[in-house]
Amino acid sequence: MQSKSDEFVSFGQADTFIGLVGPIYYRNLGDRTETKLVLERRHVNPVGSAHGGLLMTVMDITLGSTAGA
């Protein structure tokens, strides 16, 4: 799952919660992990912004990836 690369790679967990939310991509840069998700209609709240629960989920996944690096 971890990769020290400039390229974003998929978490590759299509049959898990990450797959339900995502796909979510990441890249590990040694001292930090960057995560990206293509925002879709299903990810937004009633005013059209990214849903707070989605942001917390992405933060949780990123924090876990960084701690495990």
VOLO-836199 format. One line per 5 residues: number of its first residue (from 0); for each residue x, y, z of N, C-alpha, C, CB. Coordinates in steps of 0.001 Angstrom, whole numbers, plus 524288, in hexadecimal, padded with zeros to 5 digits. Glycine has a CB too. Layout:
BEGIN
NUM) X:Y:Z:X:Y:Z:X:Y:Z:X:Y:Z  ...
//
This chain:
BEGIN
0) 80332:7FB51:80000:80000:80000:80000:8035C:804EB:80000:7FC5E:80000:804B1  807C8:80501:80284:80AF6:809B5:802C4:80ECC:80A03:7FE3E:80DE2:809ED:807E6  80F91:80EA1:7FC46:8130C:80F7D:7F7E3:8157B:814DE:7F86B:8101F:80EEF:7F2A1  81AA0:81543:7F7DD:81D26:81A64:7F7D4:81DCF:81BF5:7F228:82290:81A53:7FAC9  81A20:81EE3:7F03F:819E4:82020:7EAB3:81749:82562:7E9F4:816F4:81BDC:7E7A9
5) 81891:827D8:7E599:815E4:82CB5:7E437:810A2:82BA6:7E1A7:8194B:82FFA:7E094  80F9B:826C9:7E036:80ABA:82557:7DDA8:8069C:823C1:7E1AC:80BA7:820E3:7D9C4  801D3:82575:7E0D4:7FD8C:823B5:7E421:7FC1E:81E24:7E297:7F8C0:82768:7E3A8  7FB1B:81ADA:7E675:7F968:81583:7E57F:7F461:8148D:7E882:7FDB2:81183:7E716  7F14F:810F2:7E6A4:7EC60:80FA7:7E923:7ED5D:80C6B:7EE0F:7E8C8:80CAE:7E553
10) 7EA15:80D1F:7F1FF:7EA53:809B3:7F689:7E8DA:80424:7F4FA:7E6B4:80BB4:7FAEA  7E5FA:80391:7F0B1:7E4C5:7FE73:7EE8B:7E151:7FB11:7F1F3:7E9A2:7FBA7:7ED82  7DDCC:7FD6C:7F4D4:7DA54:7FA83:7F84E:7D4B2:7FB47:7F69B:7DB10:7FC3F:7FE0C  7D382:7F975:7F1F4:7CE56:7FA58:7EFAF:7C9F4:7F7D2:7F2D8:7CE34:7F84A:7EA2A  7CB12:7F3A5:7F5B0:7C700:7F0E0:7F899:7C6C8:7F263:7FE5F:7C7DA:7EB12:7F823
15) 7C910:7F6EB:7FFBF:7C907:7F8C5:80528:7C673:7FE26:8056C:7CEAD:7F8FE:80768  7C662:80068:80A0F:7C433:805A4:80AC5:7C704:809A4:80757:7C48B:80746:81087  7CC24:8090E:806C7:7CF21:80CAC:80372:7CD0E:80C79:7FDE1:7D50E:80B52:80387  7CBCD:807D7:7FC04:7C99A:80748:7F6C9:7C433:809AB:7F653:7C95F:8019C:7F54D  7C12B:8094F:7FA78:7BBF4:80B94:7FA83:7BC3A:81185:7FA19:7B905:809FA:7FF7B
20) 7BFEC:813DD:7FCC8:7C08D:8198A:7FCD1:7C34A:81B6E:7F7E3:7C39E:81B44:801A4  7C724:8187D:7F61C:7CAB9:81A32:7F202:7C91E:818C2:7EC8B:7CFE6:8180C:7F2FF  7CCFE:8180E:7E958:7D24D:8169B:7EABF:7D56F:81B34:7ED01:7D512:8146F:7E600  7D8D6:819D9:7F09F:7DC55:81D9A:7F323:7E1E7:81C32:7F190:7DBA8:81D95:7F945  7E4EF:82029:7F04A:7EA5C:81F79:7EE9D:7EDF7:82219:7F283:7EB3B:821B9:7E910
25) 7F2CB:82032:7F2CB:7F68F:82279:7F665:7FC05:82244:7F411:7F66C:81FA3:7FBAB  7FF71:82568:7F655:80507:824EC:7F557:807D4:82631:7FA6B:806DD:8289C:7F0C5  80BAB:8230C:7FB98:80EBC:823C6:80053:813B2:826A3:7FECD:80FFC:81E70:80311  814A3:82B0B:80151:81931:82E42:80017:81D2F:82E31:80487:81782:833DD:7FEF4  81D32:82A08:8078E:820F6:82980:80BC8:81F06:82BE2:810D4:8260E:82BF8:80A45
30) 81EDB:8310A:81110:81D30:833B7:815D8:81763:8350C:815CF:82057:838AA:81698  814BF:833D3:8118F:80F1F:834E3:81145:80CA6:83171:80D1B:80E13:83ABE:81013  8078D:830F7:80D74:80489:82E27:8098D:80087:831E1:8074B:801DF:82939:80BE8  8002A:831FB:8022D:7FC2C:8351C:7FF96:7F7FC:83166:7FD8C:7FE8E:8387E:7FB0E  7F324:832FD:7FE32:7EEB9:82FBF:7FCAA:7EB3B:832E1:7F906:7EB9F:82DD0:80185
35) 7E905:8303B:7F52C:7E561:83300:7F1B5:7E0AD:82F92:7F086:7E81D:834A4:7EC93  7DC77:8323C:7EF79:7D784:82FC8:7EE30:7D4E5:8334B:7EA35:7D3FE:82EEC:7F329  7D2D2:8310F:7E625:7CFE4:8341D:7E24F:7CA70:834E9:7E48F:7CFB2:83151:7DCC6  7C922:839CB:7E5A2:7C41E:83B15:7E809:7BFAD:83A29:7E427:7C416:840CF:7E9F3  7BBE1:83716:7E5C6:7B753:835DE:7E291:7B26B:837E1:7E549:7B6ED:82FE5:7E188
40) 7AE2E:837DE:7E283:7A92F:839C0:7E4A5:7A7CD:83703:7E9C4:7A4C8:838EC:7E0A8  7A8FB:83205:7EA31:7A7B4:82F00:7EEE6:7AAEF:830A8:7F3A3:7A887:82938:7EDDF  7AEF9:833D2:7F2DC:7B260:8357E:7F71D:7B0F9:83AD7:7F961:7B7E5:83597:7F53C  7AD17:83D72:7F730:7AC10:842D5:7F8D2:7A76A:8433A:7FC89:7AB1B:8463F:7F410  7A761:84782:7FF78:7A30C:848A2:80303:79EE8:84BD3:80011:7A500:84BA3:807FB
45) 79AA6:84D4C:802A2:79674:85027:7FFE2:79815:8555A:7FD74:79217:85127:80394  79C49:857C3:7FF48:79DF4:85CB9:7FCF0:7A224:85BF6:7F8C2:79FFF:86062:80129  7A376:85714:7F786:7A711:855FC:7F345:7ACC6:8559E:7F4B5:7A67F:859F5:7EF56  7AE09:855F2:7F9B5:7B373:85562:7FB87:7B46F:84FC2:7FD1B:7B499:8591C:8002A  7B968:84E5A:7FD74:7BAC0:8491B:7FF48:7B862:84844:804B0:7C0CA:8484E:7FF6B
50) 7B5D8:843E6:80572:7B34F:8429C:80A68:7B76F:84215:80EB4:7B013:83D7D:809E9  7B64E:8442C:81348:7B9F1:843F7:817A8:7BB72:83E6F:81931:7B7A1:846B1:81C45  7B7C4:83AD3:818D6:7B8F2:83560:81A09:7BCDB:83317:81636:7B3FC:83223:81A02  7BC75:834AA:81149:7C03C:832F4:80D56:7C5A0:83519:80E9F:7BE88:834B7:807D1  7C5E5:83A19:81005:7CAF0:83C7D:81153:7CD77:839C7:815FC:7CA3F:84254:8127C
55) 7CA5B:83871:819EE:7CC71:835B3:81E7E:7CE54:83034:81D0C:7C846:83561:822CE  7CB87:82DA9:8198F:7CD1C:82874:817C5:7D253:828B3:814EB:7C8E8:82616:81430  7D2DE:82C67:8115D:7D7C0:82CF8:80E7C:7DC2F:82E61:8123A:7D733:83128:80A2C  7DB24:831BA:81608:7DF21:8331C:819DD:7E0C5:82E4C:81D06:7DD1A:8376F:81D89  7DD0B:82B24:81E9D:7DE30:8266F:821A2:7E18F:822A7:81E87:7D921:823C1:8234E
60) 7E046:821DC:8199C:7E342:81E5C:81637:7E8CC:8207D:81562:7E073:81DA9:810E7  7E933:82597:81489:7EE57:82802:813BE:7F1B2:82796:818A3:7EDBC:82DC2:8122E  7EF65:828B9:81D21:7F250:82862:82211:7F43E:822CE:82303:7EEDE:82A32:826B0  7F0E3:81F00:82219:7F275:8198D:822C1:7F6D5:817FD:81F10:7EDD3:81601:821EF  7F69A:819D1:81A33:7FAB4:8189F:8166A:7FFDA:81B14:817E9:7F921:81A70:81108
65) 7FF99:81FE7:819DD:80460:82299:81B69:806DC:82006:82020:80341:8284E:81C92  803BB:81E7F:823EE:805C6:81BEF:828A4:8082B:816A9:8275C:80172:81B42:82CB3  80602:813FF:82369:807FB:80EDE:821FB:80CA5:80EFF:81E5D:803C8:80BCF:81F85  80E26:813A6:81C96:81277:81419:818C9:817C2:81375:81B53:81240:81957:81606
//
